[in-house]
């Protein structure tokens, strides 16, 4: 993990491999560049001509754009890395806080990724307060992420370079409690988010329900979290028909993992439920060629829940948080659940399985009912649930559905606050009828159009009466098959971790219901 420190050192005198500065597009609408606050010393080293030099090199200030140039004479760092912040604010270019937090986060991430192979980089981006320091630190740590466990030389990235080893935030205040707290939070959240990314990127021959549960157990022990793992015998005895039905075709048996973080000062209890299909072949309803290759990511919801609970424990939040990881591998075999089979769920309801590739809702249904039995103040489930949500929202937004409009709004706002793109989605009652079954209480499929909403309506059937609930369908942004951007790598992204942590923080502070 990349180290993160604060420093009051002058940019010119700090020994580092590079100094990172921000540049932005002129707010006047012309093609000029604006040097962002924090870079004054560097600009002075170029006799006030840093913007002009960058323009000569073709820099535009576009968000995430990275331009490298030799450092001014007398600087101990040999390279200056200028990263674009997008449009400069029209009011108060001299105030770092005027720059959008997400622009700072993405710029820091782009710079950190561009500095793969470097041992130390000083970030002289706009820091007006402790929140800015946390934001920039978070972006840099997420941007520096690299999954290299399966590389022969133990390195990843361009030309096999190791991730940036250390980020130094210039303009920070190492002895200031607020700054220290912001950096500590950034480290805790990003370390757990990057752990989630590692799990998502791990190939399915090495990550199955049992090994995932073992990772959760080790982390729980390290951070004082109570953990309970239900194996196939316990699941059978308990009547978890959904999880068992999905896992029936695999040689790797399913698991239900319960992680309980408790605070002696807590007044509220949140339950997070994650879909953990460690590999999804579609089962008997086999996925077509071209749709299987990235299905190791179908446990991204469980990874997000796991990371959020551990982060809450590391931050010592004054709220009780229970995480439920519904883990199974969906495979076709002679023992697999067939289309037309009826499963008796943990809640007692029966489900006719019309499509074994609609398996995520089955494992979630059991976990949602188990979570409901504890009567938490709210339940949030997270899942790479439907391709329909990707068709609706694309690859960078997740959909939010809920049985309470105010709670849905609060989640969307929390996601926006931490830089995760989401969109409120409805649960239209007329779509429920499509899941009526002549054989069972409900079918796991309904109308094709609006399939993401149908899945949400199915899950709602397994939430205890009177419990506030929301469903996050992260199918689009959970796994990035395109080129890296900002602080988002190729592969597993860790989507929803920061939203869940923020929900826990708001709940602990009494600002969420």
C-alpha positions as CSV (number, residue, x, y, z in Angstrom):
1,X,0.0,0.0,0.0
2,X,1.3,3.5,-0.9
3,X,2.2,5.5,2.2
4,X,0.6,8.9,2.8
5,X,2.1,11.7,4.9
6,X,1.6,15.4,5.5
7,X,4.4,18.0,5.1
8,X,5.0,21.7,5.5
9,X,8.2,21.6,3.6
10,X,8.8,23.9,0.7
11,X,8.4,22.3,-2.7
12,X,11.8,23.4,-3.9
13,X,13.6,21.8,-1.0
14,X,11.8,18.4,-0.7
15,X,13.7,15.4,-2.0
16,X,11.3,13.5,-4.2
17,X,11.0,11.9,-7.6
18,X,8.4,14.4,-8.7
19,X,6.2,17.3,-7.6
20,X,2.6,17.2,-8.6
21,X,0.8,20.5,-9.3
22,X,-2.7,21.3,-10.6
23,X,-3.6,23.3,-13.7
24,X,-7.1,24.3,-14.9
25,X,-8.8,25.7,-17.9
26,X,-9.3,29.5,-17.8
27,X,-12.8,30.4,-16.4
28,X,-13.1,33.1,-19.0
29,X,-13.7,30.6,-21.8
30,X,-10.5,31.2,-23.7
31,X,-7.7,28.6,-24.2
32,X,-5.5,29.9,-21.4
33,X,-4.4,27.8,-18.4
34,X,-4.7,28.7,-14.8
35,X,-2.1,27.5,-12.3
36,X,-4.0,26.1,-9.3
37,X,-3.3,27.1,-5.7
38,X,-0.5,25.1,-4.1
39,X,1.8,25.5,-7.1
40,X,3.0,29.0,-6.3
41,X,6.5,28.0,-5.5
42,X,6.8,25.8,-8.6
43,X,5.4,28.6,-10.8
44,X,7.9,31.0,-9.2
45,X,10.7,28.6,-10.2
46,X,9.6,29.1,-13.8
47,X,9.6,32.9,-13.4
48,X,5.8,32.8,-13.4
49,X,5.6,31.2,-16.8
50,X,4.5,27.6,-15.8
51,X,1.1,28.0,-17.5
52,X,2.8,29.3,-20.7
53,X,5.3,26.5,-20.7
54,X,2.6,23.9,-20.3
55,X,0.5,25.5,-23.1
56,X,3.6,25.2,-25.3
57,X,3.7,21.5,-24.5
58,X,0.1,21.1,-25.5
59,X,-1.5,21.0,-22.0
60,X,-5.2,22.1,-21.9
61,X,-6.0,21.7,-18.2
62,X,-8.6,19.0,-19.1
63,X,-9.6,16.9,-16.1
64,X,-7.1,14.0,-15.6
65,X,-4.7,15.2,-18.3
66,X,-1.1,14.6,-17.2
67,X,1.9,16.6,-18.5
68,X,5.5,16.0,-17.3
69,X,8.3,18.5,-17.6
70,X,11.7,19.1,-16.0
71,X,11.6,20.8,-12.6
72,X,13.0,24.4,-12.3
73,X,16.6,24.9,-11.5
74,X,17.4,24.6,-7.8
75,X,14.6,22.1,-7.1
76,X,15.6,18.8,-5.5
77,X,12.9,17.0,-7.3
78,X,13.8,16.4,-11.0
79,X,10.3,16.4,-12.5
80,X,7.1,18.4,-12.3
81,X,3.9,16.6,-13.1
82,X,1.0,18.9,-14.0
83,X,-2.4,17.4,-13.8
84,X,-5.6,18.9,-15.2
85,X,-8.4,19.9,-12.9
86,X,-10.9,20.8,-15.5
87,X,-12.6,24.3,-15.5
88,X,-11.2,26.7,-13.0
89,X,-13.9,28.3,-10.7
90,X,-15.0,31.7,-11.8
91,X,-15.1,33.0,-8.2
92,X,-11.9,32.9,-6.2
93,X,-9.2,31.1,-8.1
94,X,-7.0,31.7,-5.1
95,X,-9.2,29.5,-2.9
96,X,-8.4,25.8,-3.1
97,X,-11.8,24.9,-1.7
98,X,-13.4,26.4,-4.8
99,X,-12.2,23.4,-6.8
100,X,-14.7,20.5,-6.9
101,X,-13.7,17.8,-4.5
102,X,-14.1,15.1,-7.0
103,X,-11.9,17.0,-9.5
104,X,-9.2,17.1,-6.9
105,X,-9.7,13.4,-6.1
106,X,-9.5,12.3,-9.8
107,X,-6.5,14.6,-10.5
108,X,-4.6,13.1,-7.6
109,X,-5.5,9.6,-8.8
110,X,-4.4,10.3,-12.4
111,X,-1.1,11.7,-11.2
112,X,-0.4,8.8,-8.8
113,X,-1.0,6.3,-11.6
114,X,1.3,8.3,-14.0
115,X,4.0,8.1,-11.4
116,X,4.2,4.3,-11.2
117,X,7.7,3.3,-10.5
118,X,8.5,6.3,-8.4
119,X,9.5,6.0,-4.8
120,X,8.2,9.4,-3.6
121,X,6.1,12.2,-5.0
122,X,5.1,15.5,-3.4
123,X,1.6,16.7,-4.2
124,X,1.2,20.4,-4.3
125,X,-2.5,20.5,-5.2
126,X,-5.0,22.9,-3.7
127,X,-5.4,22.3,0.1
128,X,-7.6,24.9,1.8
129,X,-8.5,22.7,4.8
130,X,-8.3,19.2,6.3
131,X,-11.1,18.0,4.0
132,X,-9.1,18.8,0.9
133,X,-6.1,16.9,2.4
134,X,-8.3,13.9,2.9
135,X,-9.8,14.1,-0.6
136,X,-6.4,14.4,-2.3
137,X,-4.9,11.7,-0.2
138,X,-7.8,9.4,-1.0
139,X,-7.5,10.0,-4.7
140,X,-3.8,9.4,-4.7
141,X,-4.0,6.2,-2.8
142,X,-6.8,4.9,-5.0
143,X,-5.0,6.0,-8.1
144,X,-1.7,4.3,-7.1
145,X,-3.5,0.9,-6.8
146,X,-2.1,-2.0,-8.8
147,X,-3.1,-5.6,-8.8
148,X,0.2,-7.5,-9.3
149,X,-0.3,-10.8,-7.3
150,X,-0.2,-12.9,-10.5
151,X,2.6,-11.0,-12.3
152,X,5.9,-12.9,-12.7
153,X,8.0,-10.0,-11.6
154,X,5.5,-8.9,-8.9
155,X,4.9,-5.6,-10.7
156,X,2.1,-4.3,-12.8
157,X,1.2,-1.2,-14.7
158,X,3.0,0.3,-17.7
159,X,6.4,-1.3,-18.3
160,X,6.0,-3.5,-15.3
161,X,6.5,-0.7,-12.8
162,X,5.6,-0.9,-9.1
163,X,3.0,1.5,-7.7
164,X,4.1,4.9,-6.4
165,X,5.5,4.1,-2.9
166,X,4.9,7.3,-1.0
167,X,2.7,10.4,-1.4
168,X,3.6,13.6,0.5
169,X,0.9,16.2,0.8
170,X,2.5,19.7,0.7
171,X,0.4,22.3,2.5
172,X,-0.8,19.8,5.0
173,X,-0.4,20.3,8.8
174,X,1.1,17.2,10.4
175,X,0.4,18.4,13.9
176,X,-3.1,19.5,13.3
177,X,-5.7,17.1,14.7
178,X,-8.2,17.7,11.9
179,X,-5.6,17.1,9.2
180,X,-4.3,14.0,10.9
181,X,-7.8,12.7,11.2
182,X,-8.5,13.3,7.6
183,X,-5.4,11.5,6.5
184,X,-6.1,8.6,8.8
185,X,-9.6,8.3,7.5
186,X,-8.3,8.3,3.9
187,X,-5.8,5.6,4.7
188,X,-8.4,3.4,6.4
189,X,-11.0,3.7,3.7
190,X,-8.7,3.3,0.8
191,X,-6.8,0.3,2.3
192,X,-10.1,-1.5,2.7
193,X,-11.4,-0.4,-0.7
194,X,-8.2,-1.6,-2.3
195,X,-8.6,-4.9,-0.4
196,X,-12.0,-5.2,-2.0
197,X,-10.5,-4.5,-5.4
198,X,-8.0,-7.3,-4.7
199,X,-10.8,-9.7,-4.0
200,X,-12.7,-8.8,-7.1
201,X,-9.6,-9.2,-9.3
202,X,-8.6,-12.5,-7.8
203,X,-9.3,-15.3,-10.3
204,X,-12.1,-17.7,-9.4
205,X,-9.8,-20.7,-9.2
206,X,-8.3,-19.0,-6.1
207,X,-11.3,-17.2,-4.7
208,X,-14.4,-19.3,-3.8
209,X,-16.9,-19.1,-1.0
210,X,-14.7,-20.9,1.5
211,X,-11.5,-18.9,0.8
212,X,-13.5,-15.6,0.7
213,X,-14.9,-16.5,4.1
214,X,-11.4,-17.2,5.4
215,X,-10.3,-13.7,4.3
216,X,-13.2,-12.2,6.2
217,X,-12.4,-14.3,9.3
218,X,-8.8,-13.1,9.3
219,X,-9.7,-9.4,8.9
220,X,-12.4,-9.7,11.6
221,X,-9.9,-11.1,14.0
222,X,-7.4,-8.4,13.3
223,X,-9.9,-5.6,13.8
224,X,-12.1,-6.9,16.7
225,X,-15.1,-7.8,14.6
226,X,-17.3,-10.7,15.6
227,X,-17.6,-13.2,12.7
228,X,-19.9,-16.2,12.1
229,X,-19.6,-18.4,9.1
230,X,-22.4,-20.8,8.1
231,X,-21.1,-23.7,6.0
232,X,-23.2,-26.0,3.9
233,X,-24.3,-28.1,6.9
234,X,-25.4,-25.1,8.9
235,X,-27.1,-23.6,5.8
236,X,-29.0,-26.9,5.3
237,X,-30.0,-27.1,8.9
238,X,-31.1,-23.4,8.9
239,X,-33.1,-23.8,5.7
240,X,-31.2,-21.3,3.5
241,X,-32.7,-22.7,0.3
242,X,-31.7,-19.7,-1.9
243,X,-28.0,-19.8,-1.1
244,X,-27.9,-23.6,-1.2
245,X,-29.9,-23.7,-4.5
246,X,-27.4,-21.4,-6.3
247,X,-24.4,-23.3,-5.0
248,X,-25.8,-26.7,-5.7
249,X,-24.0,-27.1,-9.0
250,X,-20.5,-26.3,-7.7
251,X,-17.9,-28.4,-6.1
252,X,-17.2,-25.3,-4.0
253,X,-19.8,-25.2,-1.3
254,X,-21.6,-21.9,-0.4
255,X,-21.2,-19.9,2.7
256,X,-23.1,-17.1,4.6
257,X,-20.7,-14.9,6.5
258,X,-21.9,-12.5,9.2
259,X,-19.6,-9.7,10.3
260,X,-20.6,-7.7,13.4
261,X,-19.0,-4.5,14.4
262,X,-20.4,-3.0,17.6
263,X,-19.8,0.3,19.4
264,X,-20.6,0.8,23.0
265,X,-21.8,4.3,22.1
266,X,-24.0,3.3,19.2
267,X,-27.6,4.4,19.1
268,X,-28.3,2.9,15.6
269,X,-27.8,-0.4,13.8
270,X,-27.1,-0.7,10.1
271,X,-27.1,-3.9,8.1
272,X,-25.2,-4.3,4.8
273,X,-25.9,-7.3,2.6
274,X,-23.7,-8.2,-0.3
275,X,-24.1,-10.5,-3.2
276,X,-21.0,-12.8,-3.3
277,X,-21.1,-15.0,-6.4
278,X,-17.5,-15.8,-6.7
279,X,-18.0,-17.0,-10.3
280,X,-21.2,-16.8,-12.3
281,X,-21.4,-19.2,-15.3
282,X,-25.2,-18.7,-15.4
283,X,-25.7,-22.2,-14.2
284,X,-28.0,-24.4,-16.3
285,X,-29.1,-21.1,-18.0
286,X,-25.6,-20.8,-19.3
287,X,-24.3,-17.4,-20.3
288,X,-23.4,-17.1,-24.0
289,X,-19.8,-16.8,-25.1
290,X,-18.3,-13.4,-24.4
291,X,-20.3,-12.9,-21.2
292,X,-18.3,-15.3,-18.9
293,X,-14.8,-13.8,-18.9
294,X,-15.3,-11.2,-16.2
295,X,-17.7,-13.1,-14.0
296,X,-15.2,-13.3,-11.2
297,X,-16.5,-9.8,-10.4
298,X,-20.0,-11.0,-9.5
299,X,-18.9,-10.9,-5.8
300,X,-18.3,-7.2,-5.9
301,X,-21.2,-6.4,-3.6
302,X,-20.0,-8.8,-0.9
303,X,-16.5,-7.3,-1.3
304,X,-17.9,-3.8,-0.8
305,X,-19.9,-4.8,2.3
306,X,-16.8,-6.6,3.8
307,X,-14.6,-3.5,3.2
308,X,-17.2,-1.1,4.6
309,X,-17.6,-3.1,7.8
310,X,-13.9,-3.3,8.4
311,X,-13.5,0.4,7.6
312,X,-16.2,1.3,10.1
313,X,-14.3,-0.7,12.7
314,X,-11.0,0.9,11.9
315,X,-12.6,4.3,12.1
316,X,-14.3,3.5,15.4
317,X,-17.6,4.8,14.2
318,X,-20.3,5.1,16.9
319,X,-22.8,2.9,15.1
320,X,-23.4,-0.9,15.0
321,X,-22.8,-2.3,11.5
322,X,-23.5,-5.9,10.5
323,X,-22.3,-7.2,7.2
324,X,-23.8,-10.2,5.5
325,X,-21.8,-11.9,2.7
326,X,-24.0,-14.3,0.7
327,X,-21.3,-16.4,-1.0
328,X,-21.8,-19.1,-3.7
329,X,-20.5,-20.2,-7.0
330,X,-23.0,-20.6,-9.8
331,X,-22.0,-23.6,-12.0
332,X,-23.8,-26.1,-14.3
333,X,-23.6,-29.8,-13.3
334,X,-25.7,-32.8,-12.6
335,X,-26.5,-31.4,-9.2
336,X,-27.3,-27.8,-10.3
337,X,-30.6,-26.2,-9.8
338,X,-32.7,-26.4,-13.0
339,X,-35.1,-23.9,-14.5
340,X,-38.5,-25.0,-13.2
341,X,-37.2,-26.1,-9.8
342,X,-38.8,-24.6,-6.7
343,X,-36.6,-23.5,-3.7
344,X,-37.9,-22.9,-0.2
345,X,-36.2,-19.8,1.0
346,X,-34.9,-19.0,4.5
347,X,-38.0,-16.8,5.0
348,X,-40.3,-19.7,4.3
349,X,-41.5,-18.4,0.9
350,X,-41.1,-20.6,-2.1
351,X,-39.5,-19.4,-5.4
352,X,-39.9,-20.9,-8.8
353,X,-36.5,-20.6,-10.6
354,X,-37.2,-19.7,-14.2
355,X,-33.7,-18.7,-15.0
356,X,-30.7,-19.9,-13.0
357,X,-28.7,-16.9,-14.2
358,X,-31.0,-14.7,-12.0
359,X,-29.2,-16.2,-9.1
360,X,-28.0,-13.1,-7.2
361,X,-31.5,-12.2,-6.0
362,X,-31.8,-15.8,-4.6
363,X,-28.7,-15.6,-2.3
364,X,-29.6,-12.0,-1.4
365,X,-33.1,-13.0,-0.4
366,X,-31.9,-15.4,2.2
367,X,-29.4,-12.9,3.6
368,X,-31.9,-10.1,3.6
369,X,-34.3,-12.2,5.7
370,X,-31.5,-13.1,8.1
371,X,-30.6,-9.5,8.4
372,X,-34.2,-8.5,9.0
373,X,-34.5,-10.9,12.0
374,X,-32.2,-8.6,13.9
375,X,-34.5,-5.6,13.2
376,X,-31.8,-3.1,12.3
377,X,-32.7,0.5,11.7
378,X,-32.0,0.1,8.0
379,X,-30.7,-2.5,5.5
380,X,-28.7,-1.7,2.4
381,X,-27.9,-4.5,-0.1
382,X,-25.2,-4.2,-2.7
383,X,-25.1,-6.3,-5.8
384,X,-23.9,-6.7,-9.4
385,X,-27.4,-7.7,-10.0
386,X,-28.7,-7.0,-13.5
387,X,-27.5,-6.3,-17.0
388,X,-30.7,-4.2,-17.4
389,X,-29.3,-1.6,-15.0
390,X,-26.2,-1.3,-17.2
391,X,-28.4,-0.7,-20.2
392,X,-30.3,1.9,-18.2
393,X,-27.4,3.8,-16.6
394,X,-24.2,2.7,-18.4
395,X,-20.9,1.7,-16.9
396,X,-20.3,4.4,-14.4
397,X,-23.5,4.8,-12.4
398,X,-25.2,2.5,-10.0
399,X,-29.0,2.5,-9.4
400,X,-30.6,3.0,-6.0
401,X,-34.0,1.6,-5.2
402,X,-35.7,1.7,-1.8
403,X,-38.9,1.2,0.1
404,X,-38.5,4.7,1.5
405,X,-38.0,7.8,-0.7
406,X,-36.2,9.8,1.9
407,X,-33.7,7.0,2.5
408,X,-33.1,6.6,-1.2
409,X,-32.4,10.3,-1.5
410,X,-30.0,10.2,1.4
411,X,-28.1,7.4,-0.2
412,X,-27.8,9.2,-3.5
413,X,-26.6,12.3,-1.7
414,X,-24.1,10.4,0.3
415,X,-22.8,8.8,-2.9
416,X,-22.4,12.1,-4.5
417,X,-20.6,13.5,-1.5
418,X,-17.9,10.9,-1.7
419,X,-17.6,10.9,-5.5
420,X,-19.6,7.9,-6.5
421,X,-22.1,8.3,-9.3
422,X,-25.6,6.9,-8.7
423,X,-29.2,7.5,-9.8
424,X,-32.5,7.1,-7.9
425,X,-34.7,4.4,-9.5
426,X,-38.3,3.5,-8.9
427,X,-40.0,0.3,-7.8
428,X,-43.2,0.4,-10.0
429,X,-45.9,-1.8,-8.4
430,X,-47.3,-2.9,-11.8
431,X,-44.1,-4.9,-12.5
432,X,-44.7,-7.1,-9.4
433,X,-47.4,-9.1,-11.1
434,X,-45.0,-10.4,-13.7
435,X,-43.3,-12.5,-11.0
436,X,-46.5,-14.4,-10.1
437,X,-46.0,-18.1,-10.3
438,X,-48.7,-20.8,-10.7
439,X,-46.4,-23.2,-8.7
440,X,-44.7,-21.1,-6.0
441,X,-45.1,-17.9,-4.0
442,X,-43.1,-16.0,-6.5
443,X,-40.8,-16.5,-9.5
444,X,-37.3,-15.2,-9.8
445,X,-38.1,-13.6,-13.2
446,X,-40.7,-11.2,-14.4
447,X,-41.1,-8.8,-17.3
448,X,-38.0,-8.4,-19.4
449,X,-38.4,-4.6,-19.8
450,X,-37.4,-2.9,-16.6
451,X,-35.5,-6.0,-15.5
452,X,-33.4,-4.1,-13.0
453,X,-36.5,-2.8,-11.3
454,X,-38.1,-6.2,-11.3
455,X,-35.1,-7.5,-9.4
456,X,-35.5,-4.8,-6.8
457,X,-39.2,-5.7,-6.4
458,X,-38.2,-9.3,-5.9
459,X,-35.7,-8.4,-3.1
460,X,-38.3,-6.2,-1.4
461,X,-40.3,-9.4,-0.8
462,X,-37.6,-10.6,1.6
463,X,-37.2,-7.5,3.7
464,X,-38.8,-7.7,7.1
465,X,-42.0,-5.6,7.7
466,X,-41.4,-2.0,8.8
467,X,-37.6,-2.1,8.1
468,X,-36.2,0.7,6.0
469,X,-34.3,-0.8,3.0
470,X,-32.4,0.2,-0.1
471,X,-30.9,-1.8,-3.0
472,X,-27.8,-0.7,-4.8
473,X,-27.4,-2.3,-8.3
474,X,-23.7,-1.8,-9.0
475,X,-23.5,-4.0,-12.2
476,X,-22.2,-1.1,-14.3
477,X,-19.4,0.5,-12.3
478,X,-18.2,-2.5,-10.3
479,X,-15.7,-3.7,-12.9
480,X,-14.0,-1.4,-15.4
481,X,-13.2,-3.2,-18.7
482,X,-12.1,0.1,-20.3
483,X,-8.9,2.1,-19.8
484,X,-8.2,3.5,-16.3
485,X,-9.4,7.0,-15.5
486,X,-9.0,9.4,-12.6
487,X,-8.4,7.1,-9.6
488,X,-10.4,4.2,-11.2
489,X,-8.2,1.3,-12.4
490,X,-8.9,-1.3,-15.0
491,X,-10.6,-4.3,-13.3
492,X,-12.3,-4.3,-9.9
493,X,-13.2,-0.7,-8.7
494,X,-14.5,-1.2,-5.2
495,X,-17.7,0.8,-6.1
496,X,-20.1,1.4,-3.1
497,X,-17.5,1.0,-0.4
498,X,-17.2,4.8,0.2
499,X,-21.0,5.3,0.0
500,X,-21.6,2.6,2.7
501,X,-18.9,4.1,4.9
502,X,-20.4,7.5,4.5
503,X,-23.8,6.2,5.4
504,X,-22.4,4.7,8.5
505,X,-20.7,8.0,9.4
506,X,-23.9,10.0,8.9
507,X,-25.8,7.5,11.0
508,X,-23.3,7.6,13.8
509,X,-23.5,11.4,13.7
510,X,-27.3,11.3,13.9
511,X,-27.6,12.9,10.5
512,X,-29.4,10.0,8.8
513,X,-32.8,9.4,10.2
